[in-house]
Amino acid sequence: MTNRTFQQFCDTMNRRQFIKRASMGLGAAALSSLAPSAQALPAPGYHFTPKAKRVIFLFMAGGPSQLDLFYYKPNLERLHGQPLPSEISNGQRVTAMTRGKEQRICSSIFKFAPQGQSGLMMSELLPHLSAHADDICMIKSTHTGAINHDPAKTFFCTGSEMPGKASMGSWLSYGLGTMNRDLPDFIVLTSAFWSGKVNVQALYSRLWGTGFLPSKHQGVAFQSVGDPVLFLSNPPGVNRDARRKMLDFVAQVNAEQELATGDPEINTSIAQQEMAFRMQMSVPELTDLSVETPATMSLYGPEVEKVGSFARNCLLARRMAERDVRFIQLFHRGWDHHTRLPENLRGQAQDVDQPIAGLLQDLKQRGLLDDTLVVFAGEFGRTTYAQGMKDGDRTDYGRDHHPRCFTTWMAGGGIKGGMSYGETDDFCYNIVKDPVHVRDLHATMLHQLGIDHNKLNFPFQGLDQKLTGVEPAQAVKAIIA
């Protein structure tokens, strides 16, 4: 070792010794900043005045059929059973399940009727939700580029078809921070589903992951069995005082390590451990539905009594909104109806119709709908042509994936209710007016929360990453009240 190298080594060791000796005092300062009552919550970095404080995102994994639920196309009855004209399909990409096969038009077997003062057309499958037509903005020209489930779900939840990007809720946690120190900013609820369904697509934790953002913005998935959050309860022989002492010691050691290494994830670990400690008190209170009145429980329908049901999760979502959880995402699976659509869609609609209507009603009567943005979407829609239909018989048929145009809706949070936005051709195959890409939907959500989607970014791999990506996107101003 040369004299110069030896001197550099000594200088490095001296700096490390200095940091180590100083770390006790600095570590204590870091710990004090994590105490629940130490500081007021920081002010969010709004780009303009927000109209919503929080989001409840209802994600119907599998792709609901807009033609049978939300988009009345009376001309299809006249065209039923005829081949889809080639000038309409125009050589567009189809799935492997359709490639090379005949594409015959299939009208819906379900009846539609105008609802509310607005006259919004809705399917007979949604009798409870139809009562809230005047609160809903139906976006009938939503489109995406992904034609298969995994990339389409990944894109809807993270803004990219490729895994590894940050999810919607993580972006909001990063951009706006927390409104409640005792609960996570971002909570995920996955629901049990109607037993008659087929083609149930998988869900992955990366759909609510942080990607390149600090891991403290990770979505927290609640469990339907046992503790709502894993390891929430203390093990046998460990009481709350003992847990507090253990956390204080571990946090002190971690604080020393952070000062020595500068790794920001260590502070994230400290913060998450503190959050977990507070959640031992806040989560049992949050999930205790015994305090809800019979009238409130009845809003969500009989399934609300079943742990893990979509109805129960909708009620939990309202309770989370009351407690200022920033982003609440409910996943409901089983909407991939390539066969047996008449039977399966009835079951699916029954699963979600009254719970969603109850959620809207509950939020509204508590004064929460005005500043809570409720969003309903699947990863794409379904085709106007049928799969498995024989001689025009609609007793058993399905519909394929259709990303080129499908229906999503928003309610509350400063969005105009009782309106329909965007139009498609007579076949519900191509958009002819006011297209809304999923990126535009993301931009609109961020806009309602006071965020300019172009300014919410994070440097990673040489690029200022954004939820809306690098391609053009814009908030849909026409639907904003």
C-alpha positions as CSV (number, residue, x, y, z in Angstrom):
1,M,0.0,0.0,0.0
2,T,1.5,3.4,-1.0
3,N,1.6,6.3,1.4
4,R,-1.1,8.1,-0.6
5,T,-3.4,5.1,-0.5
6,F,-2.8,4.6,3.2
7,Q,-3.6,8.2,4.0
8,Q,-6.8,8.0,2.0
9,F,-7.7,4.9,3.9
10,C,-7.1,6.6,7.2
11,D,-9.1,9.7,6.1
12,T,-12.0,7.4,5.2
13,M,-11.9,5.6,8.5
14,N,-11.7,8.9,10.4
15,R,-14.9,10.1,8.6
16,R,-16.6,6.8,9.5
17,Q,-15.6,7.1,13.1
18,F,-16.8,10.7,13.2
19,I,-20.2,9.6,11.7
20,K,-20.5,6.7,14.1
21,R,-19.7,8.9,17.2
22,A,-22.2,11.5,16.0
23,S,-24.9,9.0,14.9
24,M,-26.5,8.6,18.3
25,G,-27.6,12.2,18.5
26,L,-28.5,12.5,14.8
27,G,-30.3,9.1,15.0
28,A,-32.4,10.4,17.8
29,A,-33.3,13.4,15.8
30,A,-34.3,11.2,12.9
31,L,-36.4,9.0,15.2
32,S,-38.1,12.0,16.7
33,S,-39.3,13.1,13.2
34,L,-41.1,9.7,12.9
35,A,-43.1,10.1,16.1
36,P,-46.9,10.3,15.3
37,S,-47.4,13.6,17.0
38,A,-44.0,15.2,16.3
39,Q,-45.0,17.3,13.3
40,A,-48.0,18.4,11.4
41,L,-48.6,16.7,8.1
42,P,-46.7,18.4,5.2
43,A,-48.7,20.4,2.7
44,P,-49.1,18.6,-0.6
45,G,-47.4,20.1,-3.7
46,Y,-50.5,21.0,-5.7
47,H,-50.0,22.5,-9.1
48,F,-53.5,24.0,-8.9
49,T,-56.6,23.8,-6.7
50,P,-57.8,20.2,-6.4
51,K,-61.4,19.1,-6.6
52,A,-60.8,15.7,-5.1
53,K,-58.8,14.6,-2.1
54,R,-58.8,10.8,-2.7
55,V,-59.6,8.1,-5.3
56,I,-61.6,4.9,-5.1
57,F,-60.6,2.9,-8.2
58,L,-62.9,-0.1,-9.0
59,F,-61.0,-2.3,-11.4
60,M,-62.9,-5.1,-13.1
61,A,-60.2,-7.4,-14.2
62,G,-60.9,-9.4,-17.4
63,G,-62.7,-6.7,-19.5
64,P,-66.4,-6.1,-19.0
65,S,-68.6,-6.0,-22.0
66,Q,-69.6,-2.4,-22.7
67,L,-72.2,-3.6,-25.2
68,D,-74.1,-5.5,-22.5
69,L,-73.7,-3.0,-19.6
70,F,-73.3,0.6,-20.7
71,Y,-73.4,1.2,-24.4
72,Y,-76.8,0.9,-26.1
73,K,-76.4,0.1,-29.8
74,P,-79.9,-0.5,-31.2
75,N,-78.8,-0.9,-34.8
76,L,-76.9,-4.1,-33.9
77,E,-80.3,-5.9,-33.5
78,R,-80.9,-5.3,-37.2
79,L,-77.4,-6.5,-38.1
80,H,-77.3,-9.4,-35.7
81,G,-75.8,-12.5,-37.3
82,Q,-74.2,-10.7,-40.2
83,P,-70.5,-10.7,-40.9
84,L,-68.6,-7.7,-39.5
85,P,-67.9,-5.5,-42.6
86,S,-64.2,-5.6,-43.6
87,E,-64.2,-1.8,-43.9
88,I,-65.1,-1.6,-40.2
89,S,-62.5,-4.1,-39.0
90,N,-60.0,-2.7,-41.5
91,G,-57.4,-5.3,-40.9
92,Q,-57.0,-4.3,-37.2
93,R,-55.2,-6.6,-34.8
94,V,-57.2,-9.4,-33.2
95,T,-56.4,-12.0,-30.6
96,A,-55.3,-15.5,-31.5
97,M,-58.7,-16.7,-30.5
98,T,-60.3,-14.8,-33.4
99,R,-57.6,-14.9,-36.0
100,G,-58.8,-16.7,-39.1
101,K,-62.3,-17.2,-37.8
102,E,-65.6,-15.7,-38.9
103,Q,-66.6,-12.5,-37.2
104,R,-70.4,-12.3,-36.9
105,I,-72.2,-9.4,-35.2
106,C,-73.9,-10.1,-32.0
107,S,-76.4,-7.7,-30.5
108,S,-77.0,-7.7,-26.7
109,I,-79.8,-9.9,-25.3
110,F,-80.1,-7.5,-22.4
111,K,-82.6,-4.6,-22.3
112,F,-81.5,-0.9,-21.9
113,A,-83.6,2.0,-20.7
114,P,-82.9,5.7,-20.0
115,Q,-82.2,6.4,-16.3
116,G,-82.5,9.5,-14.1
117,Q,-83.2,13.0,-15.2
118,S,-80.2,12.8,-17.6
119,G,-81.7,9.8,-19.5
120,L,-78.4,7.9,-19.4
121,M,-78.9,4.5,-21.0
122,M,-78.0,1.6,-18.8
123,S,-78.5,-2.1,-18.9
124,E,-81.2,-4.1,-17.0
125,L,-78.2,-5.9,-15.4
126,L,-77.5,-2.8,-13.3
127,P,-80.8,-1.9,-11.6
128,H,-79.2,-0.4,-8.4
129,L,-76.4,1.5,-10.2
130,S,-78.9,2.8,-12.7
131,A,-80.5,4.8,-9.8
132,H,-77.2,6.8,-9.7
133,A,-77.1,7.6,-13.4
134,D,-77.2,11.4,-12.7
135,D,-73.9,11.0,-10.7
136,I,-72.0,9.1,-13.4
137,C,-70.0,10.4,-16.3
138,M,-69.9,7.5,-18.9
139,I,-66.7,7.7,-21.1
140,K,-67.6,5.6,-24.1
141,S,-64.5,6.2,-26.1
142,T,-61.8,4.9,-23.8
143,H,-59.1,3.0,-25.7
144,T,-55.7,1.3,-25.2
145,G,-53.0,-0.3,-27.2
146,A,-52.8,-3.7,-25.4
147,I,-55.0,-6.6,-26.6
148,N,-54.0,-9.2,-24.0
149,H,-54.8,-9.2,-20.3
150,D,-51.4,-9.0,-18.6
151,P,-50.0,-6.0,-20.6
152,A,-53.4,-4.3,-20.6
153,K,-53.8,-4.6,-16.8
154,T,-50.2,-3.5,-16.3
155,F,-50.8,-0.5,-18.5
156,F,-54.0,0.5,-16.8
157,C,-52.4,0.3,-13.3
158,T,-48.9,1.6,-14.0
159,G,-49.1,3.6,-17.3
160,S,-46.8,1.0,-19.1
161,E,-47.3,-2.4,-20.7
162,M,-43.9,-3.4,-19.4
163,P,-43.7,-4.5,-15.7
164,G,-41.5,-2.5,-13.4
165,K,-43.1,1.0,-13.5
166,A,-44.8,2.7,-10.5
167,S,-48.6,2.2,-10.0
168,M,-51.2,4.9,-9.9
169,G,-51.6,4.8,-6.1
170,S,-47.8,4.9,-5.6
171,W,-47.6,8.0,-7.8
172,L,-50.2,9.8,-5.7
173,S,-48.5,8.8,-2.5
174,Y,-45.2,10.1,-3.9
175,G,-46.7,13.3,-5.3
176,L,-49.1,14.3,-2.5
177,G,-48.0,12.5,0.6
178,T,-50.2,11.2,3.4
179,M,-53.4,12.6,4.9
180,N,-53.4,10.1,7.8
181,R,-50.3,9.0,9.6
182,D,-51.9,6.0,11.1
183,L,-52.9,4.3,7.8
184,P,-51.1,3.7,4.5
185,D,-51.6,6.2,1.6
186,F,-52.5,3.4,-0.8
187,I,-54.6,0.3,0.1
188,V,-55.6,-2.6,-2.1
189,L,-58.6,-4.9,-1.6
190,T,-59.1,-8.0,-3.8
191,S,-62.5,-9.6,-3.7
192,A,-63.9,-13.1,-3.7
193,F,-66.1,-13.6,-6.7
194,W,-69.2,-15.3,-8.1
195,S,-68.6,-19.0,-8.2
196,G,-69.9,-19.5,-11.8
197,K,-67.2,-17.6,-13.5
198,V,-64.5,-18.9,-15.8
199,N,-61.3,-17.5,-17.2
200,V,-60.3,-15.8,-14.0
201,Q,-57.2,-13.8,-14.7
202,A,-54.3,-13.6,-12.2
203,L,-53.5,-10.5,-10.3
204,Y,-49.9,-9.5,-9.4
205,S,-48.5,-7.4,-6.6
206,R,-46.6,-5.3,-9.2
207,L,-50.0,-3.8,-10.2
208,W,-49.8,-1.9,-6.9
209,G,-46.0,-1.8,-6.7
210,T,-43.7,1.2,-6.5
211,G,-41.4,0.3,-9.4
212,F,-38.6,2.9,-9.3
213,L,-40.2,5.0,-6.6
214,P,-39.2,4.6,-2.9
215,S,-40.8,1.5,-1.5
216,K,-42.7,3.5,1.2
217,H,-45.2,4.3,-1.5
218,Q,-46.0,0.6,-2.1
219,G,-49.7,-0.3,-2.0
220,V,-50.7,-2.3,1.1
221,A,-52.9,-5.3,0.2
222,F,-55.4,-6.2,2.9
223,Q,-56.1,-9.9,3.5
224,S,-59.6,-11.4,3.7
225,V,-58.5,-14.2,6.1
226,G,-56.8,-13.7,9.4
227,D,-55.2,-10.4,10.2
228,P,-56.1,-7.8,7.5
229,V,-52.4,-7.0,7.2
230,L,-49.8,-9.8,7.6
231,F,-48.0,-9.9,11.0
232,L,-50.2,-7.2,12.4
233,S,-50.8,-9.1,15.7
234,N,-48.0,-9.4,18.2
235,P,-46.7,-13.0,18.6
236,P,-47.4,-14.8,21.9
237,G,-45.6,-13.4,24.9
238,V,-44.9,-10.0,23.2
239,N,-47.1,-7.1,24.4
240,R,-47.3,-3.6,23.0
241,D,-44.8,-2.1,25.4
242,A,-42.2,-4.8,24.4
243,R,-42.9,-4.1,20.7
244,R,-42.4,-0.4,21.3
245,K,-39.0,-1.0,23.0
246,M,-37.9,-3.4,20.2
247,L,-38.8,-0.9,17.5
248,D,-37.0,1.9,19.2
249,F,-33.8,-0.2,19.4
250,V,-34.1,-1.4,15.8
251,A,-34.8,2.2,14.6
252,Q,-31.7,3.5,16.4
253,V,-29.5,0.8,14.8
254,N,-31.1,1.5,11.4
255,A,-30.6,5.3,11.8
256,E,-26.9,4.7,12.5
257,Q,-26.7,2.5,9.4
258,E,-28.4,5.2,7.2
259,L,-25.9,7.8,8.4
260,A,-23.0,5.5,7.5
261,T,-24.3,4.5,4.0
262,G,-26.8,7.2,2.9
263,D,-29.2,4.5,1.7
264,P,-32.7,6.1,1.6
265,E,-34.4,2.7,1.8
266,I,-33.2,2.5,5.4
267,N,-35.3,5.5,6.4
268,T,-38.2,3.9,4.5
269,S,-37.8,0.7,6.6
270,I,-37.9,2.8,9.8
271,A,-41.0,4.7,8.6
272,Q,-42.7,1.4,7.6
273,Q,-42.0,-0.2,11.0
274,E,-43.5,2.8,12.7
275,M,-46.5,2.7,10.5
276,A,-47.0,-1.0,11.2
277,F,-46.9,-0.2,14.9
278,R,-49.6,2.4,14.6
279,M,-51.6,0.1,12.3
280,Q,-51.9,-2.3,15.2
281,M,-54.4,0.2,16.6
282,S,-55.8,1.8,13.5
283,V,-56.5,-1.2,11.3
284,P,-58.7,-3.2,13.8
285,E,-60.7,0.0,14.3
286,L,-61.0,0.5,10.5
287,T,-62.2,-3.1,9.8
288,D,-64.6,-3.3,12.7
289,L,-68.0,-3.1,11.0
290,S,-70.0,-3.8,14.2
291,V,-70.3,0.0,14.6
292,E,-72.1,0.4,11.2
293,T,-75.9,0.7,11.4
294,P,-78.2,-1.9,9.9
295,A,-79.4,0.8,7.4
296,T,-75.9,1.4,6.2
297,M,-75.1,-2.3,5.9
298,S,-78.2,-2.8,3.9
299,L,-77.1,-0.3,1.3
300,Y,-74.4,-2.7,0.1
301,G,-76.6,-5.8,-0.1
302,P,-76.6,-9.2,1.7
303,E,-73.0,-10.1,0.6
304,V,-71.7,-7.4,2.9
305,E,-71.8,-9.9,5.7
306,K,-69.3,-12.2,3.9
307,V,-65.6,-11.5,4.6
308,G,-63.7,-10.9,1.4
309,S,-66.8,-10.1,-0.7
310,F,-66.8,-7.2,-3.1
311,A,-69.7,-5.8,-1.1
312,R,-67.8,-5.8,2.1
313,N,-64.8,-4.3,0.4
314,C,-66.9,-1.4,-0.9
315,L,-68.0,-0.7,2.7
316,L,-64.4,-0.8,3.8
317,A,-63.5,1.6,1.0
318,R,-66.0,4.1,2.3
319,R,-64.5,3.8,5.8
320,M,-61.0,4.3,4.3
321,A,-62.2,7.4,2.5
322,E,-63.6,8.7,5.8
323,R,-60.1,8.2,7.3
324,D,-58.4,10.0,4.4
325,V,-56.7,7.1,2.7
326,R,-55.4,8.7,-0.5
327,F,-55.9,5.9,-3.0
328,I,-58.1,2.8,-2.5
329,Q,-58.1,0.2,-5.2
330,L,-60.7,-2.6,-5.4
331,F,-60.0,-5.5,-7.7
332,H,-62.9,-7.7,-8.9
333,R,-62.0,-10.6,-11.2
334,G,-63.8,-12.9,-13.7
335,W,-64.9,-10.6,-16.5
336,D,-63.2,-12.5,-19.3
337,H,-66.3,-13.9,-21.0
338,H,-65.3,-15.7,-24.2
339,T,-68.1,-18.3,-23.5
340,R,-71.3,-18.4,-21.5
341,L,-71.5,-14.6,-21.4
342,P,-75.3,-14.4,-20.7
343,E,-74.9,-16.5,-17.6
344,N,-71.6,-15.3,-16.4
345,L,-72.2,-11.6,-16.9
346,R,-75.5,-11.8,-15.0
347,G,-73.5,-13.3,-12.0
348,Q,-70.8,-10.7,-12.3
349,A,-73.2,-7.8,-12.5
350,Q,-75.1,-9.0,-9.5
351,D,-71.8,-9.2,-7.6
352,V,-71.0,-5.5,-8.1
353,D,-74.3,-3.7,-8.9
354,Q,-75.7,-3.1,-5.4
355,P,-72.3,-2.7,-3.7
356,I,-71.2,0.0,-6.0
357,A,-74.6,1.8,-5.8
358,G,-74.4,1.5,-2.0
359,L,-70.9,3.0,-2.0
360,L,-72.0,6.0,-4.1
361,Q,-75.1,6.5,-1.9
362,D,-73.1,6.1,1.3
363,L,-70.4,8.6,0.1
364,K,-73.0,11.0,-1.0
365,Q,-75.1,11.1,2.2
366,R,-71.9,11.6,4.2
367,G,-70.7,14.5,2.1
368,L,-67.7,12.5,0.8
369,L,-68.6,12.1,-2.9
370,D,-67.9,15.7,-3.7
371,D,-64.2,15.3,-2.9
372,T,-63.9,11.5,-3.6
373,L,-63.2,10.5,-7.2
374,V,-64.8,7.1,-8.0
375,V,-63.5,5.4,-11.1
376,F,-64.8,2.2,-12.8
377,A,-62.8,0.4,-15.5
378,G,-61.5,-2.9,-16.9
379,E,-58.4,-3.3,-18.9
380,F,-60.3,-3.2,-22.2
381,G,-63.8,-4.0,-23.6
382,R,-65.4,-6.7,-25.7
383,T,-66.0,-7.1,-29.4
384,T,-69.2,-6.6,-31.2
385,Y,-68.8,-10.0,-32.9
386,A,-69.4,-13.1,-31.0
387,Q,-67.4,-16.2,-30.1
388,G,-69.1,-19.6,-30.2
389,M,-72.5,-18.3,-31.5
390,K,-74.2,-20.9,-33.6
391,D,-76.7,-19.8,-36.3
392,G,-77.4,-16.5,-34.4
393,D,-78.4,-18.3,-31.2
394,R,-77.6,-16.1,-28.2
395,T,-78.2,-18.6,-25.4
396,D,-74.5,-19.4,-25.2
397,Y,-71.9,-17.1,-26.7
398,G,-68.9,-14.9,-25.7
399,R,-67.1,-11.8,-26.9
400,D,-63.3,-11.4,-27.5
401,H,-61.0,-8.7,-26.2
402,H,-61.5,-5.2,-27.7
403,P,-59.0,-2.5,-26.8
404,R,-60.0,0.0,-29.6
405,C,-63.1,1.3,-27.8
406,F,-64.6,0.5,-24.4
407,T,-66.6,2.2,-21.6
408,T,-65.3,3.5,-18.3
409,W,-67.0,5.8,-15.9
410,M,-66.2,8.4,-13.2
411,A,-68.3,9.9,-10.5
412,G,-67.8,12.5,-7.8
413,G,-64.5,14.4,-7.3
414,G,-65.5,17.4,-9.5
415,I,-66.7,15.3,-12.5
416,K,-69.9,16.1,-14.3
417,G,-72.7,13.6,-13.6
418,G,-75.4,12.3,-15.9
419,M,-73.5,12.7,-19.1
420,S,-72.0,10.5,-21.8
421,Y,-68.7,11.4,-23.5
422,G,-67.3,10.0,-26.7
423,E,-68.9,8.1,-29.5
424,T,-68.2,5.0,-31.6
425,D,-69.5,3.8,-35.0
426,D,-72.7,1.8,-35.2
427,F,-70.8,-1.4,-34.5
428,C,-69.0,-0.1,-31.4
429,Y,-65.8,-1.1,-33.1
430,N,-64.1,2.3,-33.8
431,I,-64.1,5.6,-32.1
432,V,-65.6,8.4,-34.2
433,K,-65.7,11.3,-31.7
434,D,-63.7,12.4,-28.6
435,P,-61.2,9.5,-28.1
436,V,-59.9,9.1,-24.5
437,H,-56.7,7.1,-24.2
438,V,-56.0,5.4,-20.8
439,R,-53.2,8.0,-20.5
440,D,-55.8,10.7,-20.8
441,L,-57.9,9.0,-18.1
442,H,-54.8,9.0,-15.8
443,A,-54.2,12.7,-16.6
444,T,-57.8,13.5,-15.7
445,M,-57.5,11.7,-12.4
446,L,-54.3,13.6,-11.5
447,H,-55.9,16.9,-12.6
448,Q,-58.8,16.4,-10.2
449,L,-56.3,15.9,-7.4
450,G,-54.5,19.1,-8.2
451,I,-51.6,17.6,-10.2
452,D,-50.4,18.5,-13.7
453,H,-49.4,15.1,-15.1
454,N,-46.5,16.6,-16.9
455,K,-45.0,17.9,-13.7
456,L,-45.3,14.7,-11.6
457,N,-42.1,12.9,-12.5
458,F,-39.2,11.0,-11.1
459,P,-35.7,10.6,-12.6
460,F,-34.9,7.0,-13.5
461,Q,-32.6,5.5,-16.1
462,G,-31.9,8.8,-17.7
463,L,-35.6,9.7,-18.1
464,D,-38.0,11.8,-16.1
465,Q,-40.6,9.0,-15.6
466,K,-44.3,9.9,-15.5
467,L,-47.5,7.9,-14.9
468,T,-48.7,9.2,-18.4
469,G,-45.4,8.3,-20.1
470,V,-43.7,10.2,-22.9
471,E,-46.6,10.2,-25.4
472,P,-49.1,13.1,-25.4
473,A,-51.8,13.0,-22.8
474,Q,-54.3,15.5,-21.6
475,A,-57.0,15.8,-18.9
476,V,-60.5,15.5,-20.4
477,K,-61.7,19.1,-19.6
478,A,-65.2,18.5,-21.1
479,I,-66.2,16.2,-18.2
480,I,-64.9,18.4,-15.4
481,A,-67.6,20.3,-13.5
